[in-house]
Amino acid sequence: MIGIVAFLSSTVGRVLVIGGGVIALWVAFASHYQSKGAAKERAKIERAGEKNAAKAEAARRSVDKLPDGSLRDKYFRD
């Protein structure tokens, strides 16, 4: 125990402790901003997906009014 206290009170010990704290703080900030960016990107993708789903649903609703077989042409496949 006395050896640890003596090491931490030395110049090298203080530099290592302060350096470790700075590195830990830097990693914490980087992790925070990375997760914040990922959440923003995920929300952007979900908004685009919702827009595409709305377009697809509008296209489905517009075709429901047509009689069966009216959309068949020479390229139609079963």
N, C-alpha and C positions, 0 to 999 in steps of 0.2 A: 504494500500500500504506500509506504513511504517512497519507494522507488518510482511509482507512478506519479505521485505528487511532485517529486523532484524533477522528473522528466518533463511534466507539463509546465513547470515553472521555469524551465530553461528556454533559451531562445528558439532552439530547434523544435521543442515541444509546442510552444505557442504558435510558431509558423505552421506546423502540421495541423494543429487544431483549427486555426483560422482558415487555412487553405481547405481543409475538409468541410468546414461550414460553408465557405463560398461555393465549393463544388456542389454540395448538397442543395444549396439555395438555387443555383443555376439549373440543376436537374429538375427541381420542383417547378420552376417557372417554365422551363421548356416543356415539361409534361402537361402543365396547365394549358399553355397556348396551343399545343398540339391537339389536345382533346377538344378545346374550344373550336379550333379550325375544322376538326372532323365533324363536330356536331353541326356546324354551319353548312358544310358540304353535304351532309346527310339530309338536312332540311331542304337544301336546294334541289337535290335529286328527288325527294318526295314531292315537292311542289311541281316539278316537271312531270312526274308520273301521274299526279292528280289531273294535270292539264290534259295529258294524253288520254287518260281514262274518260274524261269528259268529252273529248272529241270523238272517241270511239263510241261512246254511248249515244251521242248525237247522230252519228252515222247509222247506228243500229236502229234508232227510232225513225229516221227518215226512210229507211228501207222497209220497215214494217208496214207502211201504208200501201206498198206496191203489191199487185196480185202475184201469186206464186208462178214461177216460170218466166216472168217478164225480164229477168236479168240474165237469162241464158243466151249465149251466143255460140259461135263456132269453136271458141276456146274453153267452153264450160267442161268441167270434169266432175264426176261423181265422187 
